């Protein structure tokens, strides 16, 4: 079984975060009166990398929607390009 975090040897690990995320973690830490690192540790401990069946289903539906939307956009772009080519040809003919 894993040791509780407080009983393990702590190691320093610099991390890069966007300023907005740093502000968010700082606010959480200040509100809860804990350190920035404690908020990060709690977030990591709370993270569950396993996707549930419902999550997988939602991700598949999202992927299908994105594929369909992208295909629709490509068709519309093709139609606009065709009209532009026709207009360009018409203007050159004048």
RASUL-V812589 format. One record per backbone hydrogen bond with DSSP energy under -1.0 kcal/mol. NH is the residue of the N-H (numbers start at 1). CO is the residue of the C=O. Records with the same first field share a line. If there is no record, write none. Layout:
# RASUL-V812589
NH = CO / CO
This chain:
# RASUL-V812589
7 = 4
8 = 5
22 = 18
23 = 19
24 = 20
25 = 21
26 = 22
27 = 23
28 = 24
29 = 25
30 = 26
31 = 27
32 = 28
34 = 29
39 = 35
40 = 36
41 = 37
42 = 38
43 = 39
44 = 40
45 = 41
46 = 42
47 = 43
56 = 52
57 = 53
58 = 54
59 = 55
60 = 56
61 = 57
62 = 58
63 = 59
64 = 60
65 = 61
66 = 62
67 = 63
68 = 64
69 = 65
70 = 66
71 = 67
72 = 68
73 = 69
74 = 70
75 = 71
76 = 72
77 = 73
78 = 74
79 = 75
80 = 76
81 = 77
82 = 78
83 = 79
84 = 80
85 = 81
86 = 82
87 = 83
88 = 84
89 = 85
90 = 86
91 = 87
92 = 88
93 = 89
